[in-house]
Amino acid sequence: MLYLSSSDWDRQPAPRKVALAADFMRIFCTVQTMSAASLADCLDRNAADGAPFERAMACVSALSAGR
């Protein structure tokens, strides 16, 4: 996910998006309170907000702040 552009993310099939999200969470998140499917959905909903990696960080941060 670190090297994907927004258009690369958009071209991925749904199962691949969930797998990428799971890998992101395994590597970058110490507390995994968001499911990989929820993260992939968040990335799809916020497609105009930057690169997938930056959006993933924002999605996870938003969830953490909402506790």
C-alpha positions as CSV (number, residue, x, y, z in Angstrom):
1,M,0.0,0.0,0.0
2,L,2.9,2.3,0.7
3,Y,3.8,2.5,-3.0
4,L,0.3,2.5,-4.5
5,S,-1.2,5.5,-6.2
6,S,-4.9,6.3,-5.8
7,S,-5.5,4.9,-9.3
8,D,-3.6,1.7,-8.5
9,W,-5.8,1.3,-5.4
10,D,-9.0,1.8,-7.5
11,R,-7.9,-0.9,-9.9
12,Q,-7.5,-3.6,-7.3
13,P,-10.3,-6.2,-6.8
14,A,-12.1,-6.1,-3.5
15,P,-10.3,-9.2,-2.1
16,R,-6.9,-7.7,-2.9
17,K,-7.9,-4.4,-1.2
18,V,-8.8,-6.3,2.0
19,A,-5.5,-8.2,1.8
20,L,-3.5,-5.0,1.4
21,A,-5.4,-3.4,4.3
22,A,-4.6,-6.4,6.5
23,D,-0.9,-6.2,5.6
24,F,-0.9,-2.5,6.4
25,M,-2.5,-3.1,9.7
26,R,-0.2,-5.9,10.6
27,I,2.9,-3.8,9.9
28,F,1.8,-0.3,10.9
29,C,-0.9,-0.6,13.6
30,T,0.0,-1.8,17.1
31,V,-3.7,-1.8,18.1
32,Q,-5.9,-3.3,15.5
33,T,-9.3,-2.1,16.4
34,M,-10.4,-1.7,12.8
35,S,-11.1,-4.8,10.6
36,A,-9.2,-5.0,7.3
37,A,-12.5,-4.9,5.4
38,S,-13.5,-1.7,7.3
39,L,-10.1,-0.1,6.5
40,A,-10.5,-1.0,2.8
41,D,-14.0,0.5,2.8
42,C,-12.7,3.7,4.5
43,L,-10.0,4.0,1.8
44,D,-12.6,3.6,-1.0
45,R,-14.9,6.2,0.6
46,N,-12.1,8.8,1.0
47,A,-10.5,8.3,-2.5
48,A,-10.0,12.1,-3.1
49,D,-8.0,12.7,0.1
50,G,-4.5,11.6,-1.1
51,A,-2.4,8.5,-1.5
52,P,-3.7,5.2,-0.1
53,F,-1.0,5.0,2.6
54,E,-1.9,8.5,3.9
55,R,-5.6,7.8,3.8
56,A,-5.0,4.5,5.7
57,M,-3.2,6.4,8.4
58,A,-6.0,8.9,8.6
59,C,-8.7,6.2,8.7
60,V,-6.9,4.4,11.6
61,S,-6.3,7.7,13.4
62,A,-9.9,8.7,13.1
63,L,-11.0,5.5,14.6
64,S,-8.6,5.8,17.4
65,A,-9.7,9.3,18.2
66,G,-13.3,8.3,18.2
67,R,-12.9,5.9,21.2
